[in-house]
Amino acid sequence: MTRNATEFQNMCPQPSMDVNSPLQGLSDTSEDCLFINVFVPGQNTENLAVMVWIHGGAYVVGTAGTSSYDGSVLATEEGVIVVTFNYRLGALGFLSTGSEGDLKGNYGMQDQVQALEWVKNNIKRFGGNPNNVTIFGESAGGMSVSLLMLSPLAKGLFKNVILQSGAAPALYTVLLDKEPNEKAERFANALGCPTLSDLKNCATKKNISEIITAQLKVNSTMLLAPFAPVVDGKFFESKGSYEDQGSVMIGVTRDEGSLGVLYIPGVLDAIPGIDKGLNHSDFVEKVNTTTWVRGQNEEVLKSIFQEYTNWANTDDKEANRQGYVDAFADALFKAPAISSAQIFSKKGMKTYFYQIEYGSDVGADGIPIPEWRRAYHGADVPYVFGHPLLNVSKLRNKNDTDVKFSRTIMGYWAAFAKTGMPDPSSGQNAVKWPLYTMANQQYLSLKPTPEAKSNLLAAKMNFWNSYLGTLKSEEKKPCPKDLTQELDEKVINISRWFKMYILRFQALSLVFGLICLLCVMLQASGAVAVIPTPIVNTTAGPIVGKNETLATGKSVLKYLGIPYAKAARFEDPTDPDSWNMTRNATEFGKRCPQPSLNISAPLSYLPEMSEECLFINIFAPGKKTENSSMGLSVMVWVHGGAYVFGTAGSAMYDGSVLASEEDVIVVTFNYRLGALGLLSTGRDRNLKGNYGMLDQVFALRWVNNNMRSFGGDPSKITIFGESAGGMSVSLLMLSPLAKGLYKNVILQSGAAPALYTALLDNEPKERAKMFADALGCPELSDLKNCATKKNISEIITAQLKVNSTMLLAPFAPVVDGNFLKESPIDILQNGTFSYHKEGSVMIGVMRDEGTRATGYLPGVQVAIPNINEGLQYSEFVRRVKSINWVRDQNEEISKSIIQQYTNWPNTSDLNANRQGFLDANADAAYKAPAILSAKVFDKKGIRTFFYQFDYSTDENKTIPEWRRVFHGADIKYVFGDPLLKHPNELNNTDVQFSKSVMKYWATFAKTGNPNPSSGQNAVQWPLYTTANQQYLSLKPTPEAKSNLLAARMNFWNSYLGTLKFEEKKPCPEDLSQELDEKEKYVLGLAIAVGVLGLLAIILIIVIICMKRKSKSVNIS
């Protein structure tokens, strides 16, 4: 029977979130959540570019079945097919007990792989080009995309990638070493599973409520999600080859760090009164209590303080808050993005970098958004999906600037998906998006007037990508002199003295010496009209979507909720069950389980959650506008969400506008999140993690296998994602599993070098232990079994209890030996990956990426109270110290960071303190990783384009300036949301900007170069090279610039990355006092023995004399 694919299906199990419209209207959660959604333009559905979206959500929450990720606008506006899909989240998607356990993790990642495979196999039936699939994602979605780039399972499933506020180098992208096992143990304990060896069996028997509950108990720090992809030996392998891949676009938002003060169940705890700022003491506490890096110590925290403290005035609450927000954004998004961009550039990949610097000053709920978090983490999603172009009653009408900006974003995104370059073929986007290279480090500042710039936050990026990475894990203190040998020598000397002077007691001396020797020895980690679409035959069966006429007047063919894979809990995704009847693909499938959010639209109208969430969505133009006998370029979006949240079934990721406007096929898909998608107990455990990343690879394979059915060209697949989605795309570039599945990549606010991109070393095991404890699974070895028995509620609940820091999501991809062979940074820097040099990379960041650090994300971070008032310097310092910015963090690093980002003229400047905190977050998490990635790509010979999103819509005037261009603010422009919000206002700035952005993206997807062939985007986007470090400042009037924040990028990518982390070896025992005591004792004993011997001799002499005298008397 034909399946009705007109509604989003269940979202994968995830914690409930008390959020406003962005995650309202979600579908039910179910472990049967692996659905895919396809948005196809109503016209021109032949060989369209496919954009497969991987939603974010910190691997814990999120679903493709949300209006936030509805690809309709993007698909219709940009003439692409947009695909979104669910993937397993939290423990269900990422629980891992290590490569040696039966819970291998990475189920959510494997769901993604399965979704990509579905796209590969089915997208052609939707008019998509399976050879032109672009995977893109935001936050955890971006990181997933980044991981898919690294995974061998995703090889050949996509062409291009877009990493939006998420890149592989981010801390929580992948759980490493013992991290999965540790999380599995915590999860097992929380779930009531006594042993890790039986965790899978135990968890399998639990109901979903138990799973979620236990998942929420897995301890997570703000920069490390409780569950994340792991190095499982399958999704991640030790080596990768990416010479045959496409372009990469990496980007971040200006206010990424605002995410750090938000609430995400099991990931982040909101910071009360954050809009009023932070006292310096609170800042210090926040920094100190956050795990910014693996192996964090006081030295690391001091370095963070150094960089993000407003030294001029530590009483400035706003400055304190900004400092904390910046630190979060940089560590989690910007630095990883820059690092990724630099690496991609070094590898010779065509890389485009951007920073979203535009954000609305009023939320969808009408509540003003403070400037410091307007360009918040994820704020780009509605622009990428064209939300401003939609006429949704629940969404406040956007002004012209929003619509223009969304069109610009969608234009860039679709262009990238179509051509591998973010410059549309027409002149919509006036600013030329330069390639990001190590030489020029150019990127595009995305805002109503895009601007090409270079060296994005170079100092901050260097701080995260270089300085922190090389800091010693512990302060090396001088050891006391090793006196063991000296003690031995003195004992020997005493023995010699004793022998010399007490010759008659040689036996006693020998015994005494042996006794002394023994003593010494004993001391010694808005559609207007809807009609059915033609039936499309996918690899699993026929489907029928819906042909919608958008408010823009263009039509889009939407195929939603298409199952691209199925996956049992903590298992690799497999092909979905086939069907004979035509399936109704008109609704988004259920989103993958994730914590509930209380945030406003763009994440509204989300489908229900379900573990059966691996759905993909295709958005194809209703009317084809480009001549191509091979099919349209495909833009595959990988959504973000810190690997915890997100879904392709969100209006925020609706590819309709992008597809219809730019004549590309946009693909979005769900992938498993949180523990369900990324729980790992290590590569040697049964929970290998990376399930969500494998989902992404599977989605890319699906796109490659199916895109021609949708009119797409499988050879022109661009994967793009934002935040974790960008990081996912970045990882996909590094994964051998994704090789050959895409051509170009777009990394939006997310790049592989970002800290939370992947969990390393013991991180997966540690998080697995926390998760296991929270889930009530006592043993990591049994965590998979135990967690499998838990219900999704228990999983999410336990997942929320996994400790996470702001730069490391509770769950993240891990080095599993399959999807990720080595840590992302090792793969990037050591040249163990190969990328298709014909493909390009576009990398970008938001101007205000750091604002994410002040937001609330359940289980990910706590919102900072009164943050709009700034931050007291003490609060700035406290918050900086509470964050794990890098792995093996120590006091030296914290001091360096504080030094770098402090407003030295006046540390009492609250606004300066807040901004310092925000900048640090943005650079570390997004900008530095993106710049580093761009440089790496350039060095590799990859054509790289870098951008920074610098546009803040006029509607954001009520939002404080410091957070207008927030992390994720680029998404709605990429997806053409302004075109739907203001369909009749062609001169609207937002509309024009969105068209410009979409043109860049689509052009990049089509050609691997974001510069359109005609003059719509007048400003030429320069290639990013290490020599010129040029990039494009994305705004209504884009501007080519160079050396984007060079000092800050150098700070994150060079200074911090060059510090040495040396394992502190235990010092020899201080024996000085013991030596003195032993020496005195031995000497005293020797003297006593000598005296006794002398007395004995005298006594003997006396006795002899007496006997002689007696004999003499007798003789007489």
Secondary structure, 3 states (H helix, E strand, C coil): CEECCEEECCECCCCCCECCHHHCCCEEEECCCCCEEEECCCECCCCEEEEEEECCCEECCEECCCCECCCHHHHHHHCEEEEEECEECHHHHHCECCECCCCECCHHHHHHHHHHHHHHHHCECCCEEEEEEEEEEECHHHHHHHHHCCCHHHEECCCEEEEECEECCCECCCECCCHHHHHHHHHHHHHCCCCHHHHHHHCCCCCHHHHHHHHHCCCEEEEEEEECCECCCCCEECCCCCECCCCEEEEEEEECCEHHHEEEEEEECCCCCECCCCCHHHHHHHCCCCCCCCCCCHHHHHHHHHHHCCCCECCCHHHHHHHHHHHHHHHHHHHHHHHHHHHHHHCCCEEEEEEECCCCCECCCCCECCHHHCCECCEHHHHHCCHHHCCCCCCCCCCHHHHHHHHHHHHHHHHHHHHECCCCCCCCCECCECCCCCEECEEEEECCCCEEEECCCHHHHHHHHHHCCCCCCCCCCCCCCCCHHHHHHHHHHHHHHHHHHCHHHHHHHHHHHHHHHHHHHHHCCCEEEEEECCCEECCCCEEECEEEEECCCCEEEEEEEEECCECCCCCCCECCCCCCEEEECEEECCECCCCCECCCCCCCCCCEEECCCCEEEEEEEECCCCCCCCCEEEEEEECCCEEECEECCCECCCEHHHHHHHCCEEEEECEECHHHHHCECCCECCEECCHHHHHHHHHHHHHHHHCEEECEEEEEEEEEEECHHHHHHHHHHHCCCEECCCCEEEEECEECCCCECCECCCHHHHHHHHHHHHCCCCCCCCHHHHHHCCCHHHHHHHHCCCEEEEEEEEECCECCCCEECCCHHHHHHHCCCCCECCCEEEEEEECEECCECCCEEECCECCCCEHHHECCHHHHHHHHHCCCCCCCCCHHHHHHHHHHHCCCCCECCHHHHHHHHHHHHHHHHHHHHHHHHHHHHHHCCCEEEEEEECCCCHHHCCCCHHHCCECECCHHHHCCCHHHHCCCCCCCHHHHHHHHHHHHHHHHHHHCCCCCCCCCCECCECCCCECECEEEEECCCCEEEECCCHHHHHHHHHHHHHCCCCCCCCCCCCCHHHHHHHHHHHHHHHHHHHHHHHHHHHHHHHHHHHHHHHHHHHHC
